[in-house]
Amino acid sequence: MPSSVIRFFRYGPDTRELKVTFVSGRLYVYEDVPPEVAAAFKNARSKGTFFNHEIRDRYVFRDITHEYAG
């Protein structure tokens, strides 16, 4: 189901990094996210709700928006 908040995301199992791009254009990397959390996020009916309850404010993150704003 499309999200009104999250444009897309990508998970790197080797680095345990979850990269989330929001519809606003902001891009964040969440560190040390367990694979089972990433899988649950992928399968969540509401990505925004899952993100707010299970990822936001639970993992160290950094804003990398400007690193990709060629």
C-alpha positions as CSV (number, residue, x, y, z in Angstrom):
1,M,0.0,0.0,0.0
2,P,1.5,3.4,-0.9
3,S,2.3,5.7,2.0
4,S,1.4,9.4,2.1
5,V,4.6,10.0,4.2
6,I,7.3,7.6,3.0
7,R,8.3,7.7,-0.7
8,F,10.5,4.6,-0.5
9,F,13.1,2.8,1.6
10,R,16.0,0.5,1.3
11,Y,17.5,-1.9,3.8
12,G,21.1,-3.1,3.8
13,P,21.4,-6.3,5.8
14,D,25.2,-6.2,5.8
15,T,25.3,-2.7,7.3
16,R,21.9,-3.0,9.1
17,E,21.2,0.5,7.7
18,L,17.7,1.5,6.8
19,K,17.5,4.4,4.3
20,V,14.2,6.1,4.2
21,T,13.1,8.8,1.7
22,F,10.1,10.8,2.7
23,V,7.7,12.5,0.3
24,S,9.1,15.8,1.5
25,G,12.4,14.8,-0.2
26,R,14.3,14.3,3.1
27,L,16.5,11.2,3.2
28,Y,17.6,9.6,6.5
29,V,19.7,6.6,7.4
30,Y,18.7,4.7,10.5
31,E,21.6,2.7,12.0
32,D,21.7,-0.8,13.5
33,V,18.1,-1.7,12.5
34,P,17.6,-5.5,13.0
35,P,16.6,-7.4,9.9
36,E,13.3,-8.5,11.5
37,V,12.3,-4.8,12.0
38,A,13.1,-4.0,8.4
39,A,11.1,-7.1,7.2
40,A,8.1,-6.0,9.4
41,F,8.4,-2.5,8.0
42,K,8.3,-3.9,4.4
43,N,5.2,-5.9,5.2
44,A,3.4,-3.3,7.3
45,R,0.1,-2.2,5.9
46,S,0.7,1.4,7.0
47,K,4.4,2.3,6.5
48,G,3.9,5.7,8.2
49,T,2.3,4.2,11.3
50,F,4.9,1.4,11.6
51,F,7.7,3.9,11.1
52,N,6.4,6.2,13.8
53,H,5.8,3.5,16.3
54,E,8.8,1.1,15.7
55,I,11.6,3.1,14.0
56,R,11.4,6.8,14.7
57,D,13.0,7.8,18.0
58,R,14.3,4.2,18.5
59,Y,17.4,4.1,16.3
60,V,20.3,6.5,15.8
61,F,19.8,8.3,12.5
62,R,21.5,10.9,10.4
63,D,20.0,13.2,7.8
64,I,21.8,12.6,4.5
65,T,19.5,14.6,2.3
66,H,22.2,17.0,1.1
67,E,24.6,14.3,0.3
68,Y,22.3,13.2,-2.5
69,A,21.1,16.7,-3.6
70,G,23.4,16.8,-6.6
